[in-house]
Amino acid sequence: MKPIPAPPLRSSGIACVCFPARRRRALRVIMTGMGDDGAKGMLEMREQGAYTIAQDEGSCVVFGMPKEAIMLQAVEKVVPLEAIASVLLHAAREV
């Protein structure tokens, strides 16, 4: 699959994976980091139909940004770092 552009990242605390899936739904992941700018961007994407995932507190070095995204209800699924890749692959097949 070919990556597609995602909204600009405003913080180093966020990782974004966006690519077209079967139904052209974007996937986005928010990972360890501080601040809330990435969380706001994630909410915008979820409101537009993106499937959103956050790294869980237990595997984060800094839980600030994932926590903000979860509090904003911008996240559909919360998973540990080691599960993110498999969740993305599964979601890419399903969305």
N, C-alpha and C positions, 0 to 999 in steps of 0.2 A: 504494500500500500504506500501511497505517496503522502507525505505530511502536508497539511494545509496550515496557513498562517493562523496564529492564535492572537488574541488581544495582547497588547504590549505588557511585558512583565515589568512591574515597578519595584520588585524586591528580589534579592538573591535567595530569599527563603521559600521560593515557590518553584516547582517544576511543572511544566505543562507538556502534556502529550495530547496532541490533537491530530486526528487523521480521519479520513472518510471511512465510514463503516458501511455495511450493506444498506442501511437506511439513511446514510449521510448524517448520522448523529455524532457529534464530537465527544471525545473522552478527555477529561481533565483531572489531573492529580495535584493536590496541594500537599507539600511536605514540610518538614521541620523548618522553623524560622520564626522571626519576630515581626510584629506589626499587624496591620489589618488590610493593607492595600491589596494584597493577593486574594484575601477573602472576599473583598467587594467585587473584584473581577470575576471570581469564581461564581458568586451569586448571579452576576449578569449572565454568565454562560449557562448556568442551570436554568435561569428564567427563559433562556432561548432554546432549551431542550437538550443541553449537554448532559452526559452521564458523568457525575462528579464523585471523586474518591478523595479521602483524606487519610494521611498517615496517623496511626493511633498514638496516644500519649506515651505508652510504654516504650515505643521504639524511636521516639523523637528526642533529639538533643535539646531542642527548644520547642515547646508545644504551642507557642503563641499564635502563629498563623493558622495552623489546622484548627485550633480551639476556636478562633474567631470565625472561621468558615462554618464550623459545626454550630456555633451559637446563632449565626445568621441563617441557618437552615439552608446553606448552600451546598451541602454534602449529602449524597445518597448513601454512601457506604464508607465506613471507617475500618481500616485494616492495618496490620503491622507492616513494617517496611519489607520484610521478606515475602509478603504475600501480594504486594502491589503488582508485580509483573504478571503473575498468573491471573489476578483479577482483571487486569487490562486485557489480556489475551482472551479470556472468557467473554468479557463484555464486548470486545470487538466482534466476536462471532454472533452475539445475541442482539446487538442494537441495530 
